[in-house]
Amino acid sequence: MQDVLAVVTVVVVGVMVGVEFSVAFFVNPILDRLPDDGGLDARSDGARVLGRIMPFWYIGSVVLGALWAGSAWGGAGAALVCAGTALLVLSVVMSVLLLVPINARVATWSHEGVPGDWKEQMGRWDRFHHVRVAVIVLAFALFAVAVVQG
């Protein structure tokens, strides 16, 4: 059972990392380069779509990490799994405190208009998101090393 939890956790977290990495370093920069602020509607739509999906993905990843940590307790790699899970918890806290408030505003922009400081808000979200991506990449790396050690 522990092996199954390990594989499922690594796959779920790995795919989440891939999505968040591509948003941070490919999708949003491409959207920001569109002429006449053409990426604004896409970012607003992305905030709505991903804003509905990502909370379940993040919380699900934390739950999987916690289950794996519990089943691996005292064994090889358990400390790495615990550390990776703690980083995922940190990413959830960062999301709730820093990113979700901005994301909630962005999701309404196409309906309510755009505030004058929208570019600054997007820049702030992007900076926080880059830090969050670094946190979840590190969590994923710890999980991957734990699998090798286990």
For each residue, the residues with C-beta under 8 A, 3 or more apart:
1: 4 5 71
2: 5 6 68 71 72 75 150
3: 6 7 150
4: 1 7 8
5: 1 2 8 9 64 67 68 71
6: 2 3 9 10 68 72 143 146 147 150
7: 3 4 10 11 147
8: 4 5 11 12 64
9: 5 6 12 13 61 64 65 67 68 143
10: 6 7 13 14 140 143 144 147
11: 7 8 14 15
12: 8 9 15 16 57 60 61 64
13: 9 10 16 17 61 64 65 84 88 136 139 140 143
14: 10 11 17 18 140 144
15: 11 12 18 19
16: 12 13 19 20 57 58 61 136
17: 13 14 20 21 133 136 137 140
18: 14 15 21 22
19: 15 16 22 23
20: 16 17 23 24 129 132 133 136
21: 17 18 24 25 133 137
22: 18 19 25 26 27
23: 19 20 26 27 28 46 50 129
24: 20 21 28 126 129 130 133
25: 21 22 29
26: 22 23 29 30
27: 22 23 30 31 46
28: 23 24 31 32 39 43 122 126
29: 25 26 32 33
30: 26 27 33 34 39
31: 27 28 34 38 39 42 43
32: 28 29 39 122
33: 29 30 39
34: 30 31 37 38 39 42
35: 38
36:
37: 34 40
38: 31 34 35 41 42
39: 28 30 31 32 33 34 42 43
40: 37 43 44 109 110 114 118
41: 38 44 45 110
42: 31 34 38 39 45 46
43: 28 31 39 40 46 47 106 122
44: 40 41 47 48 106 107 108 109 110
45: 41 42 48 49 110
46: 23 27 42 43 49 50
47: 43 44 50 51 103 104 106 107
48: 44 45 51 52 107
49: 45 46 52 53
50: 23 46 47 53 54
51: 47 48 54 55 100 103 104 107
52: 48 49 55
53: 49 50 56 57
54: 50 51 57 58 95
55: 51 52 58 59 95
56: 53 59 60
57: 12 16 53 54 60 61
58: 16 54 55 61 62 88 91 92 95
59: 55 56 62 63 92
60: 12 56 57 63 64
61: 9 12 13 16 57 58 64 65 88
62: 58 59 65 66 85 88 89 92
63: 59 60 66 67
64: 5 8 9 12 13 60 61 67 68
65: 9 13 61 62 68 69 81 84 85 88 139 143
66: 62 63 69 70 85
67: 5 9 63 64 70 71
68: 2 5 6 9 64 65 71 72 81 85 143
69: 65 66 72 73 78 81 82 85
70: 66 67 73
71: 1 2 5 67 68
72: 2 6 68 69 75 76 77 78 81 146 150
73: 69 70 78
74: 78
75: 2 72 78 150
76: 72 149 150
77: 72 80 81 145 146 147 148 149 150
78: 69 72 73 74 75 81 82 146
79: 82 83
80: 77 83 84 142 143 145 146 149
81: 65 68 69 72 77 78 84 85 142 143 146
82: 69 78 79 85 86
83: 79 80 86 87 139 142
84: 13 65 80 81 87 88 138 139 140 141 142 143 146
85: 62 65 66 68 69 81 82 88 89 139
86: 82 83 89 90
87: 83 84 90 91 135 136 138 139 142
88: 13 58 61 62 65 84 85 91 92 136 139
89: 62 85 86 92 93
90: 86 87 93 94 135
91: 58 87 88 94 95 132 135 136 139
92: 58 59 62 88 89 95 96
93: 89 90 96 97
94: 90 91 97 98 99 128 131 132 135
95: 54 55 58 91 92 98 99 100 132
96: 92 93 99 100
97: 93 94 100 101
98: 94 95 101 102 128
99: 94 95 96 102 103 125 128 129 132
100: 51 95 96 97 103 104
101: 97 98 104 105
102: 98 99 105 106 121 124 125 128
103: 47 51 99 100 106 107 125
104: 47 51 100 101 107 108
105: 101 102 108 109 115 121
106: 43 44 47 102 103 109 121 122 125
107: 44 47 48 51 103 104
108: 44 104 105 111 112
109: 40 44 105 106 112 113 114 115 118
110: 40 41 44 45
111: 108
112: 108 109
113: 109
114: 40 109 118
115: 105 109 118 121
116:
117: 120 121
118: 40 109 114 115 121 122
119: 122 123
120: 117 123 124
121: 102 105 106 115 117 118 124 125
122: 28 32 43 106 118 119 125 126
123: 119 120 126 127
124: 102 120 121 127 128
125: 99 102 103 106 121 122 128 129
126: 24 28 122 123 129 130
127: 123 124 130 131
128: 94 98 99 102 124 125 131 132
129: 20 23 24 99 125 126 132 133
130: 24 126 127 133 134
131: 94 127 128 134 135
132: 20 91 94 95 99 128 129 135 136
133: 17 20 21 24 129 130 136 137
134: 130 131 137 138
135: 87 90 91 94 131 132 138 139
136: 13 16 17 20 87 88 91 132 133 139 140
137: 17 21 133 134 140 141
138: 84 87 134 135 141 142
139: 13 65 83 84 85 87 88 91 135 136 142 143
140: 10 13 14 17 84 136 137 143 144
141: 84 137 138 144 145
142: 80 81 83 84 87 138 139 145 146
143: 6 9 10 13 65 68 80 81 84 139 140 146 147
144: 10 14 140 141 147 148
145: 77 80 141 142 148 149
146: 6 72 77 78 80 81 84 142 143 149 150
147: 6 7 10 77 143 144 150
148: 77 144 145
149: 76 77 80 145 146
150: 2 3 6 72 75 76 77 146 147
